[in-house]
Amino acid sequence: MSFDYGNSFALWREGAGGAGGAWHDYTHHAFVEGLRDGSLPRESFLHYLKQDYVFLVHFSRAWSLAVVKSETLEELRACAATVNALVNFEMGLHVKTCAAEGITEAELFAAEEFENMAYTRYVIDAGMQGDYLDLMAALAPCVMGYGEIGLRLGREAVPGTPYQDWIDTYAREEFQQVCAEAGAMIDNAVRRRLGDDPAASPRWAVLQQRFTTATELEIGFWSMGLRGPK
Ligand SMILES: Cc1ncc(CN)c(N)n1
């Protein structure tokens, strides 16, 4: 599997366990493997999708905060484009799949938030307390993690899995491009604020912690999906 989502992501990913540890638990969670081989119960998938719609609403708010915290035109454009992509494209997958099950977008928007509330509020708080980099470190596992999962499942999915639409959304070239561009933008943002050897900066440990915490919250999100509705 080969992807290049930038140097900062590669360092943070390694710091979160790389091919093992939390990063592996996130990208190879039983929920993900159930999407790959088609064994995930439909009820779990729909529960996940409803909660993920609500997640994306608040995730869009976090990227909107990144617009506020931007310091360059590149950052401003990238964050504004991400808000648009989340609200007008990624959420479309949820709306389409749920519509086929008789669930309207109004119902999705009104869905009650369960355990996932902690994740998005953690990310927003990282941006409220900190600066643009704190926000990017907390946002990166979401973007790049789904890119990595999509790429792998695009190659390893069992033919006939009912979750092919979901897999294609994150495996497709456009989403991979989003991850590569976000990675390059984050590298520029890191270099601008921390110089050419960012891992030597006293801020690096905090940024790594934000990335690792967000990764652990992603694991919790999959587990919530597996448990299904209460
Ligand atoms: C929980 C979660 N994390 C990441 C993604 C990909 N944007 C998502 N849709 N949902």
The ligand as an ORCA input file, in Angstrom:
! r2SCAN-3c Opt
* xyz 0 1
  C     -15.653      9.478     12.590
  C     -15.200      9.863     11.217
  N     -13.862     10.077     11.006
  C     -13.457     10.438      9.744
  C     -14.330     10.601      8.731
  C     -13.842     11.017      7.355
  N     -14.120     12.375      7.082
  C     -15.661     10.402      8.989
  N     -16.608     10.549      8.034
  N     -16.113     10.027     10.256
*
